[in-house]
Amino acid sequence: MDWLLQPDSMGMKFVVMLIAVLLFALVMAAVLLLVDRPSLPRWVAATGYLGPSLLLIVMGLMIPAFMTIRNSLYANDQSTFVGLDNYAAIFSQDLFLVVLRNTFFWVLVVPLLSTALGLVYAVLVDRTRFEKFAKTLIFLPMAISMVGASIIWRFVYEYKPAGADQTGLLNQILVLFGGQPQQFLINPPINTFYLIIVMVWIQTGFAMTVLSAAIKAIPDETIEAAKMDGATGLRLFWQITVPSVRPAIIVVLTTVAMATLKAFDVVRTMTGGQFDSSIIALEFYTQTFTRQAGGIGAALAVLLFILVTPIIIYNVRQMRITEGER
């Protein structure tokens, strides 16, 4: 049975994965067979249907969450209880202060810029002849993985010494206009904003799609009434379009903010967190698995959870308010 517990080849790993999928299917089939009977009490059927999901949530989410909180209160080797010392280190050491600063810039800039660009673009191409094509161009980055997008932008930022043929798009443009090539990704803190551009490029398509649907839901009567009152251009945009799509704007802002807080791939792929470019989502991985600092890593993970939770609660409340208005 050792090969089942510790497969040492790609073929064995595939077999183990297949066995796990089959076992899951058999368990679910057995549950459905047992509980899908009219003669059984309703609580039995509810337990049968919800039980596996709740079990997976408890084992895969709640227990690891409690273990992470517990680990954050212990030293890096998990042998000594240190209380809140790990959290104190996060808010006092220069390394982690840089991480918190970068994370703040990410959460501030990415949602605002992505939402603003998505909204403006959705308004500009709404009901034009080339609307579908234009929206496809902006949405395409959403179809690319974070790692794929990061690799693309690494080529855009690629640096070669002055006098050499530039392979990076931005440096080639600089050279064409008589400038000197720049190492965009190694000079803090500006390198953080170059990384942020990648996330904005990806998330703008999502913002545009959601906001475009909200704009199309604005009643034509409202638009016509505003135009009859003399509202055109920017006045129509600020007084009619923006208030009408406000719930969608909030959803986009909070959703992009959550995705940004959990951003890992972009920084990991482009800089690896070097040159003072790390953020919380990457730093807790680095501390835990690279530097073997389990206590600090767990504390960073808990901090990330604390930062995400209010956004989730606010998003859910706004969605309920919107549903109630409908």
VOROBA-770689 format. One record per residue (C-alpha): x, y, z; residue number from 0; residue in three letters. Coordinates in nm, 3 decimals. Example, Ala and Ser with C-alpha at 12.3 -4.5 7.8 and 13.67 -1.06 7.14 Angstrom:
// VOROBA-770689
<<1.230; -0.450; 0.780>; 0; "ALA">,
<<1.367; -0.106; 0.714>; 1; "SER">,
//
This chain:
// VOROBA-770689
<<0.000; 0.000; 0.000>; 0; "MET">,
<<0.300; 0.231; 0.009>; 1; "ASP">,
<<0.251; 0.320; -0.357>; 2; "TRP">,
<<-0.103; 0.436; -0.274>; 3; "LEU">,
<<0.008; 0.660; 0.013>; 4; "LEU">,
<<0.325; 0.790; -0.154>; 5; "GLN">,
<<0.309; 0.752; -0.534>; 6; "PRO">,
<<0.653; 0.806; -0.684>; 7; "ASP">,
<<0.572; 0.836; -1.054>; 8; "SER">,
<<0.333; 1.029; -1.275>; 9; "MET">,
<<0.147; 0.710; -1.365>; 10; "GLY">,
<<0.095; 0.615; -1.000>; 11; "MET">,
<<-0.020; 0.967; -0.915>; 12; "LYS">,
<<-0.275; 0.950; -1.195>; 13; "PHE">,
<<-0.399; 0.614; -1.065>; 14; "VAL">,
<<-0.433; 0.751; -0.710>; 15; "VAL">,
<<-0.626; 1.052; -0.843>; 16; "MET">,
<<-0.857; 0.823; -1.042>; 17; "LEU">,
<<-0.918; 0.604; -0.736>; 18; "ILE">,
<<-1.000; 0.911; -0.527>; 19; "ALA">,
<<-1.251; 1.035; -0.787>; 20; "VAL">,
<<-1.414; 0.692; -0.809>; 21; "LEU">,
<<-1.438; 0.663; -0.432>; 22; "LEU">,
<<-1.600; 1.006; -0.412>; 23; "PHE">,
<<-1.848; 0.909; -0.682>; 24; "ALA">,
<<-1.931; 0.584; -0.503>; 25; "LEU">,
<<-1.983; 0.761; -0.170>; 26; "VAL">,
<<-2.213; 1.021; -0.328>; 27; "MET">,
<<-2.405; 0.748; -0.511>; 28; "ALA">,
<<-2.450; 0.556; -0.187>; 29; "ALA">,
<<-2.571; 0.872; -0.007>; 30; "VAL">,
<<-2.823; 0.949; -0.280>; 31; "LEU">,
<<-2.943; 0.590; -0.288>; 32; "LEU">,
<<-3.001; 0.587; 0.087>; 33; "LEU">,
<<-3.166; 0.927; 0.135>; 34; "VAL">,
<<-3.365; 0.970; -0.185>; 35; "ASP">,
<<-3.670; 0.786; -0.055>; 36; "ARG">,
<<-4.010; 0.946; 0.011>; 37; "PRO">,
<<-4.066; 0.735; 0.323>; 38; "SER">,
<<-3.768; 0.882; 0.510>; 39; "LEU">,
<<-3.807; 1.184; 0.741>; 40; "PRO">,
<<-3.705; 1.515; 0.586>; 41; "ARG">,
<<-3.421; 1.566; 0.831>; 42; "TRP">,
<<-3.262; 1.242; 0.714>; 43; "VAL">,
<<-3.272; 1.355; 0.351>; 44; "ALA">,
<<-3.138; 1.701; 0.443>; 45; "ALA">,
<<-2.857; 1.545; 0.644>; 46; "THR">,
<<-2.772; 1.313; 0.358>; 47; "GLY">,
<<-2.757; 1.591; 0.101>; 48; "TYR">,
<<-2.585; 1.854; 0.314>; 49; "LEU">,
<<-2.371; 1.624; 0.528>; 50; "GLY">,
<<-2.090; 1.558; 0.275>; 51; "PRO">,
<<-2.062; 1.927; 0.187>; 52; "SER">,
<<-2.059; 2.034; 0.551>; 53; "LEU">,
<<-1.801; 1.765; 0.628>; 54; "LEU">,
<<-1.576; 1.891; 0.349>; 55; "LEU">,
<<-1.617; 2.252; 0.469>; 56; "ILE">,
<<-1.528; 2.153; 0.826>; 57; "VAL">,
<<-1.228; 1.941; 0.723>; 58; "MET">,
<<-1.103; 2.157; 0.439>; 59; "GLY">,
<<-1.180; 2.505; 0.571>; 60; "LEU">,
<<-1.273; 2.535; 0.936>; 61; "MET">,
<<-1.018; 2.297; 1.089>; 62; "ILE">,
<<-0.727; 2.442; 0.886>; 63; "PRO">,
<<-0.846; 2.793; 0.981>; 64; "ALA">,
<<-0.840; 2.712; 1.352>; 65; "PHE">,
<<-0.502; 2.541; 1.315>; 66; "MET">,
<<-0.363; 2.848; 1.137>; 67; "THR">,
<<-0.485; 3.076; 1.415>; 68; "ILE">,
<<-0.330; 2.843; 1.671>; 69; "ARG">,
<<0.001; 2.830; 1.480>; 70; "ASN">,
<<0.013; 3.210; 1.461>; 71; "SER">,
<<0.036; 3.221; 1.841>; 72; "LEU">,
<<0.343; 2.996; 1.853>; 73; "TYR">,
<<0.708; 3.040; 1.759>; 74; "ALA">,
<<0.827; 2.953; 1.411>; 75; "ASN">,
<<0.916; 2.599; 1.517>; 76; "ASP">,
<<0.569; 2.563; 1.677>; 77; "GLN">,
<<0.721; 2.455; 2.009>; 78; "SER">,
<<0.682; 2.771; 2.220>; 79; "THR">,
<<0.373; 2.980; 2.286>; 80; "PHE">,
<<0.453; 3.344; 2.206>; 81; "VAL">,
<<0.107; 3.501; 2.208>; 82; "GLY">,
<<0.082; 3.804; 1.982>; 83; "LEU">,
<<0.456; 3.839; 1.924>; 84; "ASP">,
<<0.425; 3.727; 1.561>; 85; "ASN">,
<<0.165; 3.996; 1.495>; 86; "TYR">,
<<0.381; 4.253; 1.671>; 87; "ALA">,
<<0.670; 4.157; 1.443>; 88; "ALA">,
<<0.452; 4.206; 1.134>; 89; "ILE">,
<<0.366; 4.561; 1.237>; 90; "PHE">,
<<0.714; 4.659; 1.353>; 91; "SER">,
<<0.979; 4.500; 1.132>; 92; "GLN">,
<<1.082; 4.688; 0.817>; 93; "ASP">,
<<1.039; 4.384; 0.592>; 94; "LEU">,
<<0.675; 4.338; 0.683>; 95; "PHE">,
<<0.601; 4.710; 0.686>; 96; "LEU">,
<<0.707; 4.716; 0.320>; 97; "VAL">,
<<0.478; 4.420; 0.254>; 98; "VAL">,
<<0.187; 4.600; 0.421>; 99; "LEU">,
<<0.261; 4.918; 0.225>; 100; "ARG">,
<<0.265; 4.730; -0.103>; 101; "ASN">,
<<-0.058; 4.551; -0.018>; 102; "THR">,
<<-0.222; 4.884; 0.063>; 103; "PHE">,
<<-0.121; 5.023; -0.277>; 104; "PHE">,
<<-0.255; 4.710; -0.450>; 105; "TRP">,
<<-0.592; 4.720; -0.273>; 106; "VAL">,
<<-0.627; 5.095; -0.327>; 107; "LEU">,
<<-0.522; 5.123; -0.692>; 108; "VAL">,
<<-0.635; 4.798; -0.858>; 109; "VAL">,
<<-1.009; 4.809; -0.769>; 110; "PRO">,
<<-1.043; 5.182; -0.833>; 111; "LEU">,
<<-0.854; 5.185; -1.161>; 112; "LEU">,
<<-1.005; 4.860; -1.293>; 113; "SER">,
<<-1.359; 4.973; -1.211>; 114; "THR">,
<<-1.308; 5.322; -1.354>; 115; "ALA">,
<<-1.158; 5.192; -1.678>; 116; "LEU">,
<<-1.423; 4.921; -1.708>; 117; "GLY">,
<<-1.705; 5.169; -1.654>; 118; "LEU">,
<<-1.573; 5.428; -1.898>; 119; "VAL">,
<<-1.507; 5.164; -2.161>; 120; "TYR">,
<<-1.852; 5.007; -2.116>; 121; "ALA">,
<<-2.016; 5.348; -2.164>; 122; "VAL">,
<<-1.806; 5.438; -2.468>; 123; "LEU">,
<<-1.873; 5.117; -2.662>; 124; "VAL">,
<<-2.234; 5.069; -2.550>; 125; "ASP">,
<<-2.463; 5.018; -2.851>; 126; "ARG">,
<<-2.195; 5.094; -3.106>; 127; "THR">,
<<-2.151; 4.894; -3.426>; 128; "ARG">,
<<-1.829; 4.734; -3.306>; 129; "PHE">,
<<-1.944; 4.676; -2.946>; 130; "GLU">,
<<-1.895; 4.297; -2.941>; 131; "LYS">,
<<-1.549; 4.315; -3.095>; 132; "PHE">,
<<-1.439; 4.598; -2.866>; 133; "ALA">,
<<-1.559; 4.415; -2.554>; 134; "LYS">,
<<-1.390; 4.096; -2.667>; 135; "THR">,
<<-1.054; 4.273; -2.684>; 136; "LEU">,
<<-1.084; 4.400; -2.326>; 137; "ILE">,
<<-1.219; 4.070; -2.192>; 138; "PHE">,
<<-0.946; 3.856; -2.350>; 139; "LEU">,
<<-0.699; 3.898; -2.058>; 140; "PRO">,
<<-0.960; 3.737; -1.830>; 141; "MET">,
<<-0.922; 3.419; -2.035>; 142; "ALA">,
<<-0.549; 3.409; -1.960>; 143; "ILE">,
<<-0.419; 3.263; -1.638>; 144; "SER">,
<<-0.248; 3.494; -1.392>; 145; "MET">,
<<0.083; 3.321; -1.460>; 146; "VAL">,
<<0.036; 3.350; -1.836>; 147; "GLY">,
<<-0.045; 3.721; -1.809>; 148; "ALA">,
<<0.258; 3.774; -1.585>; 149; "SER">,
<<0.489; 3.604; -1.835>; 150; "ILE">,
<<0.350; 3.824; -2.113>; 151; "ILE">,
<<0.421; 4.138; -1.911>; 152; "TRP">,
<<0.768; 4.016; -1.815>; 153; "ARG">,
<<0.846; 4.026; -2.185>; 154; "PHE">,
<<0.693; 4.376; -2.204>; 155; "VAL">,
<<0.922; 4.493; -1.920>; 156; "TYR">,
<<1.227; 4.293; -2.039>; 157; "GLU">,
<<1.554; 4.484; -2.001>; 158; "TYR">,
<<1.875; 4.468; -2.204>; 159; "LYS">,
<<2.179; 4.690; -2.146>; 160; "PRO">,
<<2.206; 5.011; -2.346>; 161; "ALA">,
<<2.334; 4.942; -2.697>; 162; "GLY">,
<<2.192; 4.588; -2.710>; 163; "ALA">,
<<1.884; 4.495; -2.907>; 164; "ASP">,
<<1.586; 4.542; -2.677>; 165; "GLN">,
<<1.340; 4.253; -2.657>; 166; "THR">,
<<1.105; 4.430; -2.414>; 167; "GLY">,
<<0.831; 4.637; -2.576>; 168; "LEU">,
<<0.855; 4.932; -2.335>; 169; "LEU">,
<<1.232; 4.957; -2.355>; 170; "ASN">,
<<1.221; 4.931; -2.732>; 171; "GLN">,
<<0.979; 5.225; -2.740>; 172; "ILE">,
<<1.208; 5.423; -2.508>; 173; "LEU">,
<<1.509; 5.355; -2.729>; 174; "VAL">,
<<1.317; 5.452; -3.044>; 175; "LEU">,
<<1.243; 5.792; -2.890>; 176; "PHE">,
<<1.603; 5.844; -2.782>; 177; "GLY">,
<<1.569; 5.733; -2.419>; 178; "GLY">,
<<1.768; 5.485; -2.214>; 179; "GLN">,
<<1.636; 5.135; -2.132>; 180; "PRO">,
<<1.502; 5.097; -1.779>; 181; "GLN">,
<<1.491; 4.806; -1.536>; 182; "GLN">,
<<1.125; 4.844; -1.449>; 183; "PHE">,
<<1.093; 4.559; -1.198>; 184; "LEU">,
<<1.390; 4.613; -0.967>; 185; "ILE">,
<<1.349; 4.973; -0.847>; 186; "ASN">,
<<1.116; 5.007; -0.545>; 187; "PRO">,
<<0.862; 5.138; -0.481>; 188; "PRO">,
<<0.776; 5.217; -0.846>; 189; "ILE">,
<<0.812; 4.849; -0.939>; 190; "ASN">,
<<0.500; 4.776; -0.733>; 191; "THR">,
<<0.296; 4.997; -0.964>; 192; "PHE">,
<<0.436; 4.821; -1.270>; 193; "TYR">,
<<0.311; 4.495; -1.119>; 194; "LEU">,
<<-0.024; 4.655; -1.039>; 195; "ILE">,
<<-0.067; 4.739; -1.409>; 196; "ILE">,
<<-0.076; 4.366; -1.485>; 197; "VAL">,
<<-0.360; 4.307; -1.238>; 198; "MET">,
<<-0.552; 4.607; -1.371>; 199; "VAL">,
<<-0.509; 4.473; -1.725>; 200; "TRP">,
<<-0.665; 4.144; -1.618>; 201; "ILE">,
<<-0.946; 4.276; -1.399>; 202; "GLN">,
<<-1.067; 4.556; -1.629>; 203; "THR">,
<<-1.238; 4.299; -1.850>; 204; "GLY">,
<<-1.436; 4.164; -1.555>; 205; "PHE">,
<<-1.538; 4.515; -1.449>; 206; "ALA">,
<<-1.639; 4.608; -1.803>; 207; "MET">,
<<-1.856; 4.296; -1.842>; 208; "THR">,
<<-2.050; 4.343; -1.517>; 209; "VAL">,
<<-2.093; 4.718; -1.560>; 210; "LEU">,
<<-2.194; 4.685; -1.924>; 211; "SER">,
<<-2.475; 4.450; -1.823>; 212; "ALA">,
<<-2.584; 4.699; -1.555>; 213; "ALA">,
<<-2.583; 4.986; -1.806>; 214; "ILE">,
<<-2.800; 4.790; -2.049>; 215; "LYS">,
<<-3.047; 4.731; -1.763>; 216; "ALA">,
<<-3.109; 5.106; -1.726>; 217; "ILE">,
<<-3.462; 5.167; -1.858>; 218; "PRO">,
<<-3.474; 5.352; -2.191>; 219; "ASP">,
<<-3.744; 5.575; -2.043>; 220; "GLU">,
<<-3.499; 5.703; -1.783>; 221; "THR">,
<<-3.241; 5.789; -2.048>; 222; "ILE">,
<<-3.495; 5.959; -2.272>; 223; "GLU">,
<<-3.640; 6.161; -1.983>; 224; "ALA">,
<<-3.291; 6.279; -1.886>; 225; "ALA">,
<<-3.215; 6.381; -2.243>; 226; "LYS">,
<<-3.542; 6.574; -2.265>; 227; "MET">,
<<-3.433; 6.761; -1.951>; 228; "ASP">,
<<-3.112; 6.858; -2.130>; 229; "GLY">,
<<-2.875; 6.599; -1.980>; 230; "ALA">,
<<-2.609; 6.498; -2.231>; 231; "THR">,
<<-2.248; 6.383; -2.225>; 232; "GLY">,
<<-2.080; 6.400; -1.886>; 233; "LEU">,
<<-2.393; 6.526; -1.714>; 234; "ARG">,
<<-2.588; 6.222; -1.835>; 235; "LEU">,
<<-2.301; 5.999; -1.724>; 236; "PHE">,
<<-2.267; 6.141; -1.370>; 237; "TRP">,
<<-2.634; 6.205; -1.293>; 238; "GLN">,
<<-2.799; 5.904; -1.458>; 239; "ILE">,
<<-2.555; 5.627; -1.552>; 240; "THR">,
<<-2.338; 5.620; -1.238>; 241; "VAL">,
<<-2.627; 5.634; -0.984>; 242; "PRO">,
<<-2.818; 5.368; -1.180>; 243; "SER">,
<<-2.528; 5.122; -1.181>; 244; "VAL">,
<<-2.408; 5.202; -0.826>; 245; "ARG">,
<<-2.491; 4.851; -0.690>; 246; "PRO">,
<<-2.292; 4.694; -0.974>; 247; "ALA">,
<<-2.001; 4.931; -0.909>; 248; "ILE">,
<<-1.993; 4.826; -0.543>; 249; "ILE">,
<<-1.998; 4.458; -0.638>; 250; "VAL">,
<<-1.712; 4.508; -0.885>; 251; "VAL">,
<<-1.506; 4.713; -0.638>; 252; "LEU">,
<<-1.541; 4.461; -0.358>; 253; "THR">,
<<-1.490; 4.157; -0.582>; 254; "THR">,
<<-1.175; 4.301; -0.739>; 255; "VAL">,
<<-1.052; 4.408; -0.393>; 256; "ALA">,
<<-1.085; 4.050; -0.266>; 257; "MET">,
<<-0.905; 3.915; -0.573>; 258; "ALA">,
<<-0.632; 4.173; -0.523>; 259; "THR">,
<<-0.580; 4.087; -0.157>; 260; "LEU">,
<<-0.531; 3.725; -0.259>; 261; "LYS">,
<<-0.306; 3.811; -0.554>; 262; "ALA">,
<<-0.010; 3.577; -0.556>; 263; "PHE">,
<<0.070; 3.470; -0.909>; 264; "ASP">,
<<0.166; 3.808; -1.053>; 265; "VAL">,
<<0.429; 3.897; -0.792>; 266; "VAL">,
<<0.556; 3.540; -0.763>; 267; "ARG">,
<<0.605; 3.507; -1.139>; 268; "THR">,
<<0.748; 3.851; -1.215>; 269; "MET">,
<<0.975; 3.928; -0.918>; 270; "THR">,
<<0.940; 3.643; -0.669>; 271; "GLY">,
<<0.881; 3.908; -0.404>; 272; "GLY">,
<<1.232; 4.050; -0.446>; 273; "GLN">,
<<1.320; 4.419; -0.469>; 274; "PHE">,
<<1.067; 4.516; -0.199>; 275; "ASP">,
<<0.775; 4.403; -0.415>; 276; "SER">,
<<0.620; 4.135; -0.195>; 277; "SER">,
<<0.258; 4.146; -0.073>; 278; "ILE">,
<<0.080; 3.960; 0.207>; 279; "ILE">,
<<-0.048; 3.675; -0.008>; 280; "ALA">,
<<0.304; 3.597; -0.130>; 281; "LEU">,
<<0.487; 3.674; 0.193>; 282; "GLU">,
<<0.298; 3.421; 0.406>; 283; "PHE">,
<<0.387; 3.157; 0.147>; 284; "TYR">,
<<0.751; 3.265; 0.147>; 285; "THR">,
<<0.775; 3.274; 0.527>; 286; "GLN">,
<<0.608; 2.936; 0.569>; 287; "THR">,
<<0.763; 2.726; 0.294>; 288; "PHE">,
<<1.089; 2.901; 0.203>; 289; "THR">,
<<1.212; 3.047; 0.531>; 290; "ARG">,
<<1.046; 2.784; 0.751>; 291; "GLN">,
<<0.895; 3.057; 0.969>; 292; "ALA">,
<<0.562; 2.888; 1.035>; 293; "GLY">,
<<0.451; 3.126; 1.310>; 294; "GLY">,
<<0.502; 3.441; 1.106>; 295; "ILE">,
<<0.350; 3.276; 0.800>; 296; "GLY">,
<<0.040; 3.175; 0.994>; 297; "ALA">,
<<0.006; 3.525; 1.139>; 298; "ALA">,
<<0.021; 3.674; 0.788>; 299; "LEU">,
<<-0.244; 3.428; 0.672>; 300; "ALA">,
<<-0.472; 3.527; 0.962>; 301; "VAL">,
<<-0.413; 3.895; 0.883>; 302; "LEU">,
<<-0.512; 3.833; 0.522>; 303; "LEU">,
<<-0.829; 3.658; 0.639>; 304; "PHE">,
<<-0.912; 3.951; 0.868>; 305; "ILE">,
<<-0.867; 4.196; 0.580>; 306; "LEU">,
<<-1.085; 3.996; 0.341>; 307; "VAL">,
<<-1.371; 3.925; 0.584>; 308; "THR">,
<<-1.518; 4.281; 0.607>; 309; "PRO">,
<<-1.517; 4.309; 0.229>; 310; "ILE">,
<<-1.706; 3.980; 0.197>; 311; "ILE">,
<<-1.963; 4.084; 0.459>; 312; "ILE">,
<<-2.016; 4.421; 0.293>; 313; "TYR">,
<<-2.051; 4.260; -0.049>; 314; "ASN">,
<<-2.311; 4.012; 0.078>; 315; "VAL">,
<<-2.510; 4.290; 0.249>; 316; "ARG">,
<<-2.513; 4.501; -0.066>; 317; "GLN">,
<<-2.628; 4.205; -0.275>; 318; "MET">,
<<-2.913; 4.140; -0.031>; 319; "ARG">,
<<-3.013; 4.507; -0.041>; 320; "ILE">,
<<-3.012; 4.499; -0.419>; 321; "THR">,
<<-3.222; 4.183; -0.426>; 322; "GLU">,
<<-3.466; 4.341; -0.178>; 323; "GLY">,
<<-3.505; 4.647; -0.399>; 324; "GLU">,
<<-3.596; 4.424; -0.689>; 325; "ARG">,
//
